[in-house]
Amino acid sequence: MTYFAVLILVAGFGLPIAVLSAALSQARVGGSAMEGIARQPEAAGRIQIAMIIALGFIESLVIYALVMFFMLQGRLPATEEILKRIPGG
C-alpha cells in the first residue's frame, strides 16, 4: 500500500514542481540576460545565444519530467483496486 501512496504523490506533485522550478529558472535566465545586455550592449548577440541554449536545456528537463509523469501515471492502479486494499473499504 505504501508503494501506491508514494507513486500517487510522485505522479501528482512531480510535474507541477518541475514546471514551477523551470518557470523560475527561465525567468532568472531571461532577467540575467537582459541585465547583461544592458551592461554590455556590444555583447548582445553572444548573450542571446547563451540564453537560448540555457532555455533549451531547461525546457528539455520539463519535457523529460512530462514523459516521466505519463510513465508513472500508467503504473497507477485503478481506483476500485485501491479501495479494495484499504481496510474497511
mmCIF file as gemmi writes it, N, C-alpha and C atoms, coordinates in Angstrom:
data_model
loop_
_atom_site.group_PDB
_atom_site.id
_atom_site.type_symbol
_atom_site.label_atom_id
_atom_site.label_alt_id
_atom_site.label_comp_id
_atom_site.label_asym_id
_atom_site.label_entity_id
_atom_site.label_seq_id
_atom_site.pdbx_PDB_ins_code
_atom_site.Cartn_x
_atom_site.Cartn_y
_atom_site.Cartn_z
_atom_site.occupancy
_atom_site.B_iso_or_equiv
_atom_site.pdbx_formal_charge
_atom_site.auth_seq_id
_atom_site.auth_asym_id
_atom_site.pdbx_PDB_model_num
ATOM 1 N N . MET Axp A 1 ? 0.816 -1.191 0 1 0 ? 1 A 1
ATOM 2 C CA . MET Axp A 1 ? 0 0 0 1 0 ? 1 A 1
ATOM 3 C C . MET Axp A 1 ? 0.864 1.261 0 1 0 ? 1 A 1
ATOM 4 N N . THR Axp A 2 ? 1.986 1.191 0.703 1 0 ? 2 A 1
ATOM 5 C CA . THR Axp A 2 ? 2.881 2.344 0.748 1 0 ? 2 A 1
ATOM 6 C C . THR Axp A 2 ? 3.417 2.666 -0.639 1 0 ? 2 A 1
ATOM 7 N N . TYR Axp A 3 ? 3.667 1.636 -1.423 1 0 ? 3 A 1
ATOM 8 C CA . TYR Axp A 3 ? 4.164 1.832 -2.79 1 0 ? 3 A 1
ATOM 9 C C . TYR Axp A 3 ? 3.19 2.669 -3.603 1 0 ? 3 A 1
ATOM 10 N N . PHE Axp A 4 ? 1.902 2.344 -3.504 1 0 ? 4 A 1
ATOM 11 C CA . PHE Axp A 4 ? 0.901 3.07 -4.269 1 0 ? 4 A 1
ATOM 12 C C . PHE Axp A 4 ? 0.758 4.51 -3.763 1 0 ? 4 A 1
ATOM 13 N N . ALA Axp A 5 ? 0.856 4.709 -2.465 1 0 ? 5 A 1
ATOM 14 C CA . ALA Axp A 5 ? 0.752 6.063 -1.914 1 0 ? 5 A 1
ATOM 15 C C . ALA Axp A 5 ? 1.904 6.934 -2.403 1 0 ? 5 A 1
ATOM 16 N N . VAL Axp A 6 ? 3.1 6.4 -2.39 1 0 ? 6 A 1
ATOM 17 C CA . VAL Axp A 6 ? 4.263 7.155 -2.866 1 0 ? 6 A 1
ATOM 18 C C . VAL Axp A 6 ? 4.151 7.4 -4.367 1 0 ? 6 A 1
ATOM 19 N N . LEU Axp A 7 ? 3.69 6.424 -5.109 1 0 ? 7 A 1
ATOM 20 C CA . LEU Axp A 7 ? 3.529 6.571 -6.551 1 0 ? 7 A 1
ATOM 21 C C . LEU Axp A 7 ? 2.512 7.663 -6.885 1 0 ? 7 A 1
ATOM 22 N N . ILE Axp A 8 ? 1.424 7.7 -6.126 1 0 ? 8 A 1
ATOM 23 C CA . ILE Axp A 8 ? 0.415 8.731 -6.338 1 0 ? 8 A 1
ATOM 24 C C . ILE Axp A 8 ? 0.978 10.112 -6.023 1 0 ? 8 A 1
ATOM 25 N N . LEU Axp A 9 ? 1.733 10.238 -4.939 1 0 ? 9 A 1
ATOM 26 C CA . LEU Axp A 9 ? 2.327 11.527 -4.589 1 0 ? 9 A 1
ATOM 27 C C . LEU Axp A 9 ? 3.334 11.988 -5.633 1 0 ? 9 A 1
ATOM 28 N N . VAL Axp A 10 ? 4.159 11.066 -6.092 1 0 ? 10 A 1
ATOM 29 C CA . VAL Axp A 10 ? 5.162 11.432 -7.095 1 0 ? 10 A 1
ATOM 30 C C . VAL Axp A 10 ? 4.502 11.84 -8.403 1 0 ? 10 A 1
ATOM 31 N N . ALA Axp A 11 ? 3.507 11.08 -8.828 1 0 ? 11 A 1
ATOM 32 C CA . ALA Axp A 11 ? 2.829 11.405 -10.086 1 0 ? 11 A 1
ATOM 33 C C . ALA Axp A 11 ? 2.02 12.693 -9.962 1 0 ? 11 A 1
ATOM 34 N N . GLY Axp A 12 ? 1.482 12.943 -8.795 1 0 ? 12 A 1
ATOM 35 C CA . GLY Axp A 12 ? 0.648 14.122 -8.605 1 0 ? 12 A 1
ATOM 36 C C . GLY Axp A 12 ? 1.416 15.403 -8.372 1 0 ? 12 A 1
ATOM 37 N N . PHE Axp A 13 ? 2.533 15.327 -7.676 1 0 ? 13 A 1
ATOM 38 C CA . PHE Axp A 13 ? 3.28 16.526 -7.343 1 0 ? 13 A 1
ATOM 39 C C . PHE Axp A 13 ? 4.556 16.706 -8.147 1 0 ? 13 A 1
ATOM 40 N N . GLY Axp A 14 ? 5.036 15.663 -8.793 1 0 ? 14 A 1
ATOM 41 C CA . GLY Axp A 14 ? 6.303 15.738 -9.521 1 0 ? 14 A 1
ATOM 42 C C . GLY Axp A 14 ? 6.276 16.716 -10.677 1 0 ? 14 A 1
ATOM 43 N N . LEU Axp A 15 ? 5.261 16.635 -11.51 1 0 ? 15 A 1
ATOM 44 C CA . LEU Axp A 15 ? 5.18 17.519 -12.678 1 0 ? 15 A 1
ATOM 45 C C . LEU Axp A 15 ? 4.962 18.975 -12.284 1 0 ? 15 A 1
ATOM 46 N N . PRO Axp A 16 ? 4.043 19.287 -11.381 1 0 ? 16 A 1
ATOM 47 C CA . PRO Axp A 16 ? 3.9 20.704 -11.01 1 0 ? 16 A 1
ATOM 48 C C . PRO Axp A 16 ? 5.169 21.3 -10.407 1 0 ? 16 A 1
ATOM 49 N N . ILE Axp A 17 ? 5.879 20.535 -9.606 1 0 ? 17 A 1
ATOM 50 C CA . ILE Axp A 17 ? 7.133 21.035 -9.032 1 0 ? 17 A 1
ATOM 51 C C . ILE Axp A 17 ? 8.149 21.273 -10.134 1 0 ? 17 A 1
ATOM 52 N N . ALA Axp A 18 ? 8.23 20.365 -11.095 1 0 ? 18 A 1
ATOM 53 C CA . ALA Axp A 18 ? 9.175 20.545 -12.207 1 0 ? 18 A 1
ATOM 54 C C . ALA Axp A 18 ? 8.818 21.763 -13.038 1 0 ? 18 A 1
ATOM 55 N N . VAL Axp A 19 ? 7.532 21.978 -13.285 1 0 ? 19 A 1
ATOM 56 C CA . VAL Axp A 19 ? 7.103 23.12 -14.098 1 0 ? 19 A 1
ATOM 57 C C . VAL Axp A 19 ? 7.363 24.434 -13.361 1 0 ? 19 A 1
ATOM 58 N N . LEU Axp A 20 ? 7.053 24.481 -12.077 1 0 ? 20 A 1
ATOM 59 C CA . LEU Axp A 20 ? 7.294 25.713 -11.321 1 0 ? 20 A 1
ATOM 60 C C . LEU Axp A 20 ? 8.781 26.041 -11.23 1 0 ? 20 A 1
ATOM 61 N N . SER Axp A 21 ? 9.605 25.041 -10.967 1 0 ? 21 A 1
ATOM 62 C CA . SER Axp A 21 ? 11.04 25.309 -10.888 1 0 ? 21 A 1
ATOM 63 C C . SER Axp A 21 ? 11.598 25.719 -12.249 1 0 ? 21 A 1
ATOM 64 N N . ALA Axp A 22 ? 11.087 25.145 -13.322 1 0 ? 22 A 1
ATOM 65 C CA . ALA Axp A 22 ? 11.54 25.539 -14.658 1 0 ? 22 A 1
ATOM 66 C C . ALA Axp A 22 ? 11.11 26.961 -14.982 1 0 ? 22 A 1
ATOM 67 N N . ALA Axp A 23 ? 9.901 27.343 -14.581 1 0 ? 23 A 1
ATOM 68 C CA . ALA Axp A 23 ? 9.431 28.706 -14.828 1 0 ? 23 A 1
ATOM 69 C C . ALA Axp A 23 ? 10.296 29.715 -14.081 1 0 ? 23 A 1
ATOM 70 N N . LEU Axp A 24 ? 10.636 29.403 -12.841 1 0 ? 24 A 1
ATOM 71 C CA . LEU Axp A 24 ? 11.515 30.297 -12.086 1 0 ? 24 A 1
ATOM 72 C C . LEU Axp A 24 ? 12.903 30.374 -12.714 1 0 ? 24 A 1
ATOM 73 N N . SER Axp A 25 ? 13.402 29.24 -13.179 1 0 ? 25 A 1
ATOM 74 C CA . SER Axp A 25 ? 14.721 29.217 -13.813 1 0 ? 25 A 1
ATOM 75 C C . SER Axp A 25 ? 14.728 30.007 -15.113 1 0 ? 25 A 1
ATOM 76 N N . GLN Axp A 26 ? 13.673 29.867 -15.899 1 0 ? 26 A 1
ATOM 77 C CA . GLN Axp A 26 ? 13.593 30.607 -17.155 1 0 ? 26 A 1
ATOM 78 C C . GLN Axp A 26 ? 13.499 32.108 -16.893 1 0 ? 26 A 1
ATOM 79 N N . ALA Axp A 27 ? 12.757 32.502 -15.869 1 0 ? 27 A 1
ATOM 80 C CA . ALA Axp A 27 ? 12.667 33.916 -15.528 1 0 ? 27 A 1
ATOM 81 C C . ALA Axp A 27 ? 14.021 34.46 -15.094 1 0 ? 27 A 1
ATOM 82 N N . ARG Axp A 28 ? 14.742 33.66 -14.33 1 0 ? 28 A 1
ATOM 83 C CA . ARG Axp A 28 ? 16.07 34.103 -13.881 1 0 ? 28 A 1
ATOM 84 C C . ARG Axp A 28 ? 17.046 34.21 -15.052 1 0 ? 28 A 1
ATOM 85 N N . VAL Axp A 29 ? 17.02 33.235 -15.951 1 0 ? 29 A 1
ATOM 86 C CA . VAL Axp A 29 ? 17.901 33.28 -17.128 1 0 ? 29 A 1
ATOM 87 C C . VAL Axp A 29 ? 17.577 34.492 -17.986 1 0 ? 29 A 1
ATOM 88 N N . GLY Axp A 30 ? 16.299 34.726 -18.227 1 0 ? 30 A 1
ATOM 89 C CA . GLY Axp A 30 ? 15.898 35.874 -19.045 1 0 ? 30 A 1
ATOM 90 C C . GLY Axp A 30 ? 16.267 37.202 -18.405 1 0 ? 30 A 1
ATOM 91 N N . GLY Axp A 31 ? 16.036 37.324 -17.103 1 0 ? 31 A 1
ATOM 92 C CA . GLY Axp A 31 ? 16.386 38.549 -16.395 1 0 ? 31 A 1
ATOM 93 C C . GLY Axp A 31 ? 17.879 38.799 -16.385 1 0 ? 31 A 1
ATOM 94 N N . SER Axp A 32 ? 18.648 37.743 -16.15 1 0 ? 32 A 1
ATOM 95 C CA . SER Axp A 32 ? 20.106 37.889 -16.144 1 0 ? 32 A 1
ATOM 96 C C . SER Axp A 32 ? 20.631 38.253 -17.525 1 0 ? 32 A 1
ATOM 97 N N . ALA Axp A 33 ? 20.039 37.682 -18.552 1 0 ? 33 A 1
ATOM 98 C CA . ALA Axp A 33 ? 20.465 38.016 -19.913 1 0 ? 33 A 1
ATOM 99 C C . ALA Axp A 33 ? 20.158 39.472 -20.232 1 0 ? 33 A 1
ATOM 100 N N . MET Axp A 34 ? 19.001 39.954 -19.812 1 0 ? 34 A 1
ATOM 101 C CA . MET Axp A 34 ? 18.663 41.357 -20.057 1 0 ? 34 A 1
ATOM 102 C C . MET Axp A 34 ? 19.598 42.296 -19.306 1 0 ? 34 A 1
ATOM 103 N N . GLU Axp A 35 ? 19.961 41.929 -18.07 1 0 ? 35 A 1
ATOM 104 C CA . GLU Axp A 35 ? 20.918 42.735 -17.314 1 0 ? 35 A 1
ATOM 105 C C . GLU Axp A 35 ? 22.277 42.752 -18.007 1 0 ? 35 A 1
ATOM 106 N N . GLY Axp A 36 ? 22.684 41.588 -18.492 1 0 ? 36 A 1
ATOM 107 C CA . GLY Axp A 36 ? 23.964 41.507 -19.196 1 0 ? 36 A 1
ATOM 108 C C . GLY Axp A 36 ? 23.977 42.337 -20.472 1 0 ? 36 A 1
ATOM 109 N N . ILE Axp A 37 ? 22.873 42.32 -21.211 1 0 ? 37 A 1
ATOM 110 C CA . ILE Axp A 37 ? 22.779 43.109 -22.444 1 0 ? 37 A 1
ATOM 111 C C . ILE Axp A 37 ? 22.761 44.603 -22.101 1 0 ? 37 A 1
ATOM 112 N N . ALA Axp A 38 ? 22.101 44.955 -20.994 1 0 ? 38 A 1
ATOM 113 C CA . ALA Axp A 38 ? 22.062 46.36 -20.599 1 0 ? 38 A 1
ATOM 114 C C . ALA Axp A 38 ? 23.445 46.862 -20.209 1 0 ? 38 A 1
ATOM 115 N N . ARG Axp A 39 ? 24.253 46.007 -19.608 1 0 ? 39 A 1
ATOM 116 C CA . ARG Axp A 39 ? 25.602 46.418 -19.197 1 0 ? 39 A 1
ATOM 117 C C . ARG Axp A 39 ? 26.584 46.428 -20.357 1 0 ? 39 A 1
ATOM 118 N N . GLN Axp A 40 ? 26.433 45.479 -21.267 1 0 ? 40 A 1
ATOM 119 C CA . GLN Axp A 40 ? 27.35 45.386 -22.407 1 0 ? 40 A 1
ATOM 120 C C . GLN Axp A 40 ? 26.536 45.174 -23.684 1 0 ? 40 A 1
ATOM 121 N N . PRO Axp A 41 ? 26.012 46.229 -24.261 1 0 ? 41 A 1
ATOM 122 C CA . PRO Axp A 41 ? 25.19 46.08 -25.47 1 0 ? 41 A 1
ATOM 123 C C . PRO Axp A 41 ? 25.955 45.48 -26.644 1 0 ? 41 A 1
ATOM 124 N N . GLU Axp A 42 ? 27.247 45.642 -26.686 1 0 ? 42 A 1
ATOM 125 C CA . GLU Axp A 42 ? 28.026 45.097 -27.803 1 0 ? 42 A 1
ATOM 126 C C . GLU Axp A 42 ? 28.116 43.57 -27.755 1 0 ? 42 A 1
ATOM 127 N N . ALA Axp A 43 ? 27.836 42.976 -26.596 1 0 ? 43 A 1
ATOM 128 C CA . ALA Axp A 43 ? 27.883 41.518 -26.464 1 0 ? 43 A 1
ATOM 129 C C . ALA Axp A 43 ? 26.482 40.903 -26.539 1 0 ? 43 A 1
ATOM 130 N N . ALA Axp A 44 ? 25.518 41.634 -27.047 1 0 ? 44 A 1
ATOM 131 C CA . ALA Axp A 44 ? 24.127 41.171 -27.055 1 0 ? 44 A 1
ATOM 132 C C . ALA Axp A 44 ? 23.957 39.862 -27.824 1 0 ? 44 A 1
ATOM 133 N N . GLY Axp A 45 ? 24.628 39.739 -28.96 1 0 ? 45 A 1
ATOM 134 C CA . GLY Axp A 45 ? 24.494 38.513 -29.759 1 0 ? 45 A 1
ATOM 135 C C . GLY Axp A 45 ? 24.98 37.278 -29.023 1 0 ? 45 A 1
ATOM 136 N N . ARG Axp A 46 ? 26.127 37.372 -28.394 1 0 ? 46 A 1
ATOM 137 C CA . ARG Axp A 46 ? 26.666 36.221 -27.655 1 0 ? 46 A 1
ATOM 138 C C . ARG Axp A 46 ? 25.81 35.885 -26.441 1 0 ? 46 A 1
ATOM 139 N N . ILE Axp A 47 ? 25.306 36.93 -25.779 1 0 ? 47 A 1
ATOM 140 C CA . ILE Axp A 47 ? 24.459 36.701 -24.605 1 0 ? 47 A 1
ATOM 141 C C . ILE Axp A 47 ? 23.149 36.037 -25.021 1 0 ? 47 A 1
ATOM 142 N N . GLN Axp A 48 ? 22.576 36.467 -26.13 1 0 ? 48 A 1
ATOM 143 C CA . GLN Axp A 48 ? 21.32 35.873 -26.598 1 0 ? 48 A 1
ATOM 144 C C . GLN Axp A 48 ? 21.502 34.411 -26.978 1 0 ? 48 A 1
ATOM 145 N N . ILE Axp A 49 ? 22.613 34.089 -27.611 1 0 ? 49 A 1
ATOM 146 C CA . ILE Axp A 49 ? 22.864 32.683 -27.981 1 0 ? 49 A 1
ATOM 147 C C . ILE Axp A 49 ? 22.989 31.829 -26.732 1 0 ? 49 A 1
ATOM 148 N N . ALA Axp A 50 ? 23.74 32.321 -25.743 1 0 ? 50 A 1
ATOM 149 C CA . ALA Axp A 50 ? 23.888 31.566 -24.491 1 0 ? 50 A 1
ATOM 150 C C . ALA Axp A 50 ? 22.544 31.427 -23.779 1 0 ? 50 A 1
ATOM 151 N N . MET Axp A 51 ? 21.729 32.48 -23.837 1 0 ? 51 A 1
ATOM 152 C CA . MET Axp A 51 ? 20.419 32.435 -23.197 1 0 ? 51 A 1
ATOM 153 C C . MET Axp A 51 ? 19.515 31.408 -23.87 1 0 ? 51 A 1
ATOM 154 N N . ILE Axp A 52 ? 19.513 31.375 -25.187 1 0 ? 52 A 1
ATOM 155 C CA . ILE Axp A 52 ? 18.671 30.422 -25.914 1 0 ? 52 A 1
ATOM 156 C C . ILE Axp A 52 ? 19.096 28.986 -25.634 1 0 ? 52 A 1
ATOM 157 N N . ILE Axp A 53 ? 20.387 28.743 -25.566 1 0 ? 53 A 1
ATOM 158 C CA . ILE Axp A 53 ? 20.875 27.397 -25.24 1 0 ? 53 A 1
ATOM 159 C C . ILE Axp A 53 ? 20.444 27.006 -23.829 1 0 ? 53 A 1
ATOM 160 N N . ALA Axp A 54 ? 20.585 27.927 -22.872 1 0 ? 54 A 1
ATOM 161 C CA . ALA Axp A 54 ? 20.178 27.638 -21.494 1 0 ? 54 A 1
ATOM 162 C C . ALA Axp A 54 ? 18.681 27.378 -21.403 1 0 ? 54 A 1
ATOM 163 N N . LEU Axp A 55 ? 17.879 28.167 -22.111 1 0 ? 55 A 1
ATOM 164 C CA . LEU Axp A 55 ? 16.43 27.953 -22.096 1 0 ? 55 A 1
ATOM 165 C C . LEU Axp A 55 ? 16.064 26.61 -22.725 1 0 ? 55 A 1
ATOM 166 N N . GLY Axp A 56 ? 16.795 26.218 -23.744 1 0 ? 56 A 1
ATOM 167 C CA . GLY Axp A 56 ? 16.561 24.909 -24.36 1 0 ? 56 A 1
ATOM 168 C C . GLY Axp A 56 ? 16.827 23.766 -23.391 1 0 ? 56 A 1
ATOM 169 N N . PHE Axp A 57 ? 17.913 23.879 -22.619 1 0 ? 57 A 1
ATOM 170 C CA . PHE Axp A 57 ? 18.212 22.839 -21.633 1 0 ? 57 A 1
ATOM 171 C C . PHE Axp A 57 ? 17.148 22.791 -20.538 1 0 ? 57 A 1
ATOM 172 N N . ILE Axp A 58 ? 16.709 23.949 -20.082 1 0 ? 58 A 1
ATOM 173 C CA . ILE Axp A 58 ? 15.676 23.986 -19.048 1 0 ? 58 A 1
ATOM 174 C C . ILE Axp A 58 ? 14.379 23.365 -19.571 1 0 ? 58 A 1
ATOM 175 N N . GLU Axp A 59 ? 14.011 23.715 -20.791 1 0 ? 59 A 1
ATOM 176 C CA . GLU Axp A 59 ? 12.77 23.187 -21.368 1 0 ? 59 A 1
ATOM 177 C C . GLU Axp A 59 ? 12.861 21.679 -21.607 1 0 ? 59 A 1
ATOM 178 N N . SER Axp A 60 ? 14.03 21.193 -21.961 1 0 ? 60 A 1
ATOM 179 C CA . SER Axp A 60 ? 14.18 19.747 -22.166 1 0 ? 60 A 1
ATOM 180 C C . SER Axp A 60 ? 13.994 18.985 -20.852 1 0 ? 60 A 1
ATOM 181 N N . LEU Axp A 61 ? 14.39 19.578 -19.74 1 0 ? 61 A 1
ATOM 182 C CA . LEU Axp A 61 ? 14.163 18.926 -18.452 1 0 ? 61 A 1
ATOM 183 C C . LEU Axp A 61 ? 12.675 18.854 -18.122 1 0 ? 61 A 1
ATOM 184 N N . VAL Axp A 62 ? 11.919 19.873 -18.492 1 0 ? 62 A 1
ATOM 185 C CA . VAL Axp A 62 ? 10.469 19.853 -18.257 1 0 ? 62 A 1
ATOM 186 C C . VAL Axp A 62 ? 9.808 18.792 -19.135 1 0 ? 62 A 1
ATOM 187 N N . ILE Axp A 63 ? 10.245 18.686 -20.366 1 0 ? 63 A 1
ATOM 188 C CA . ILE Axp A 63 ? 9.693 17.659 -21.255 1 0 ? 63 A 1
ATOM 189 C C . ILE Axp A 63 ? 10.018 16.268 -20.713 1 0 ? 63 A 1
ATOM 190 N N . TYR Axp A 64 ? 11.225 16.085 -20.186 1 0 ? 64 A 1
ATOM 191 C CA . TYR Axp A 64 ? 11.6 14.811 -19.573 1 0 ? 64 A 1
ATOM 192 C C . TYR Axp A 64 ? 10.701 14.52 -18.373 1 0 ? 64 A 1
ATOM 193 N N . ALA Axp A 65 ? 10.412 15.536 -17.549 1 0 ? 65 A 1
ATOM 194 C CA . ALA Axp A 65 ? 9.515 15.351 -16.408 1 0 ? 65 A 1
ATOM 195 C C . ALA Axp A 65 ? 8.106 14.988 -16.87 1 0 ? 65 A 1
ATOM 196 N N . LEU Axp A 66 ? 7.657 15.568 -17.974 1 0 ? 66 A 1
ATOM 197 C CA . LEU Axp A 66 ? 6.337 15.236 -18.517 1 0 ? 66 A 1
ATOM 198 C C . LEU Axp A 66 ? 6.28 13.784 -18.982 1 0 ? 66 A 1
ATOM 199 N N . VAL Axp A 67 ? 7.327 13.335 -19.627 1 0 ? 67 A 1
ATOM 200 C CA . VAL Axp A 67 ? 7.385 11.934 -20.062 1 0 ? 67 A 1
ATOM 201 C C . VAL Axp A 67 ? 7.365 11.002 -18.855 1 0 ? 67 A 1
ATOM 202 N N . MET Axp A 68 ? 8.131 11.345 -17.826 1 0 ? 68 A 1
ATOM 203 C CA . MET Axp A 68 ? 8.143 10.517 -16.618 1 0 ? 68 A 1
ATOM 204 C C . MET Axp A 68 ? 6.771 10.518 -15.937 1 0 ? 68 A 1
ATOM 205 N N . PHE Axp A 69 ? 6.073 11.651 -15.97 1 0 ? 69 A 1
ATOM 206 C CA . PHE Axp A 69 ? 4.733 11.732 -15.408 1 0 ? 69 A 1
ATOM 207 C C . PHE Axp A 69 ? 3.796 10.755 -16.096 1 0 ? 69 A 1
ATOM 208 N N . PHE Axp A 70 ? 3.816 10.724 -17.426 1 0 ? 70 A 1
ATOM 209 C CA . PHE Axp A 70 ? 2.94 9.813 -18.155 1 0 ? 70 A 1
ATOM 210 C C . PHE Axp A 70 ? 3.334 8.353 -17.916 1 0 ? 70 A 1
ATOM 211 N N . MET Axp A 71 ? 4.617 8.095 -17.774 1 0 ? 71 A 1
ATOM 212 C CA . MET Axp A 71 ? 5.042 6.72 -17.488 1 0 ? 71 A 1
ATOM 213 C C . MET Axp A 71 ? 4.567 6.276 -16.099 1 0 ? 71 A 1
ATOM 214 N N . LEU Axp A 72 ? 4.667 7.168 -15.111 1 0 ? 72 A 1
ATOM 215 C CA . LEU Axp A 72 ? 4.223 6.819 -13.763 1 0 ? 72 A 1
ATOM 216 C C . LEU Axp A 72 ? 2.7 6.731 -13.681 1 0 ? 72 A 1
ATOM 217 N N . GLN Axp A 73 ? 2.013 7.588 -14.407 1 0 ? 73 A 1
ATOM 218 C CA . GLN Axp A 73 ? 0.563 7.562 -14.375 1 0 ? 73 A 1
ATOM 219 C C . GLN Axp A 73 ? 0.028 6.25 -14.947 1 0 ? 73 A 1
ATOM 220 N N . GLY Axp A 74 ? 0.708 5.683 -15.905 1 0 ? 74 A 1
ATOM 221 C CA . GLY Axp A 74 ? 0.299 4.398 -16.455 1 0 ? 74 A 1
ATOM 222 C C . GLY Axp A 74 ? 0.481 3.253 -15.481 1 0 ? 74 A 1
ATOM 223 N N . ARG Axp A 75 ? 1.329 3.437 -14.473 1 0 ? 75 A 1
ATOM 224 C CA . ARG Axp A 75 ? 1.558 2.383 -13.482 1 0 ? 75 A 1
ATOM 225 C C . ARG Axp A 75 ? 0.606 2.472 -12.298 1 0 ? 75 A 1
ATOM 226 N N . LEU Axp A 76 ? -0.194 3.531 -12.218 1 0 ? 76 A 1
ATOM 227 C CA . LEU Axp A 76 ? -1.141 3.663 -11.119 1 0 ? 76 A 1
ATOM 228 C C . LEU Axp A 76 ? -2.264 2.649 -11.268 1 0 ? 76 A 1
ATOM 229 N N . PRO Axp A 77 ? -2.682 2.052 -10.166 1 0 ? 77 A 1
ATOM 230 C CA . PRO Axp A 77 ? -3.791 1.088 -10.25 1 0 ? 77 A 1
ATOM 231 C C . PRO Axp A 77 ? -5.128 1.824 -10.381 1 0 ? 77 A 1
ATOM 232 N N . ALA Axp A 78 ? -6.145 1.087 -10.749 1 0 ? 78 A 1
ATOM 233 C CA . ALA Axp A 78 ? -7.489 1.653 -10.861 1 0 ? 78 A 1
ATOM 234 C C . ALA Axp A 78 ? -8.006 2.014 -9.47 1 0 ? 78 A 1
ATOM 235 N N . THR Axp A 79 ? -8.917 2.955 -9.417 1 0 ? 79 A 1
ATOM 236 C CA . THR Axp A 79 ? -9.457 3.423 -8.141 1 0 ? 79 A 1
ATOM 237 C C . THR Axp A 79 ? -10.139 2.289 -7.387 1 0 ? 79 A 1
ATOM 238 N N . GLU Axp A 80 ? -10.847 1.437 -8.085 1 0 ? 80 A 1
ATOM 239 C CA . GLU Axp A 80 ? -11.543 0.324 -7.433 1 0 ? 80 A 1
ATOM 240 C C . GLU Axp A 80 ? -10.553 -0.609 -6.738 1 0 ? 80 A 1
ATOM 241 N N . GLU Axp A 81 ? -9.419 -0.828 -7.381 1 0 ? 81 A 1
ATOM 242 C CA . GLU Axp A 81 ? -8.403 -1.711 -6.795 1 0 ? 81 A 1
ATOM 243 C C . GLU Axp A 81 ? -7.827 -1.109 -5.519 1 0 ? 81 A 1
ATOM 244 N N . ILE Axp A 82 ? -7.63 0.175 -5.494 1 0 ? 82 A 1
ATOM 245 C CA . ILE Axp A 82 ? -7.102 0.833 -4.293 1 0 ? 82 A 1
ATOM 246 C C . ILE Axp A 82 ? -8.129 0.759 -3.169 1 0 ? 82 A 1
ATOM 247 N N . LEU Axp A 83 ? -9.402 0.992 -3.491 1 0 ? 83 A 1
ATOM 248 C CA . LEU Axp A 83 ? -10.439 0.948 -2.477 1 0 ? 83 A 1
ATOM 249 C C . LEU Axp A 83 ? -10.589 -0.449 -1.865 1 0 ? 83 A 1
ATOM 250 N N . LYS Axp A 84 ? -10.338 -1.492 -2.67 1 0 ? 84 A 1
ATOM 251 C CA . LYS Axp A 84 ? -10.415 -2.857 -2.147 1 0 ? 84 A 1
ATOM 252 C C . LYS Axp A 84 ? -9.296 -3.13 -1.141 1 0 ? 84 A 1
ATOM 253 N N . ARG Axp A 85 ? -8.154 -2.505 -1.323 1 0 ? 85 A 1
ATOM 254 C CA . ARG Axp A 85 ? -6.995 -2.756 -0.462 1 0 ? 85 A 1
ATOM 255 C C . ARG Axp A 85 ? -7.039 -1.973 0.838 1 0 ? 85 A 1
ATOM 256 N N . ILE Axp A 86 ? -7.88 -0.948 0.901 1 0 ? 86 A 1
ATOM 257 C CA . ILE Axp A 86 ? -7.994 -0.157 2.135 1 0 ? 86 A 1
ATOM 258 C C . ILE Axp A 86 ? -8.804 -0.941 3.142 1 0 ? 86 A 1
ATOM 259 N N . PRO Axp A 87 ? -8.28 -1.097 4.368 1 0 ? 87 A 1
ATOM 260 C CA . PRO Axp A 87 ? -9.048 -1.826 5.394 1 0 ? 87 A 1
ATOM 261 C C . PRO Axp A 87 ? -10.366 -1.127 5.685 1 0 ? 87 A 1
ATOM 262 N N . GLY Axp A 88 ? -11.431 -1.878 5.674 1 0 ? 88 A 1
ATOM 263 C CA . GLY Axp A 88 ? -12.759 -1.342 5.944 1 0 ? 88 A 1
ATOM 264 C C . GLY Axp A 88 ? -13.405 -0.69 4.708 1 0 ? 88 A 1
ATOM 265 N N . GLY Axp A 89 ? -12.736 -0.795 3.545 1 0 ? 89 A 1
ATOM 266 C CA . GLY Axp A 89 ? -13.249 -0.129 2.35 1 0 ? 89 A 1
ATOM 267 C C . GLY Axp A 89 ? -13.936 -0.988 1.427 1 0 ? 89 A 1
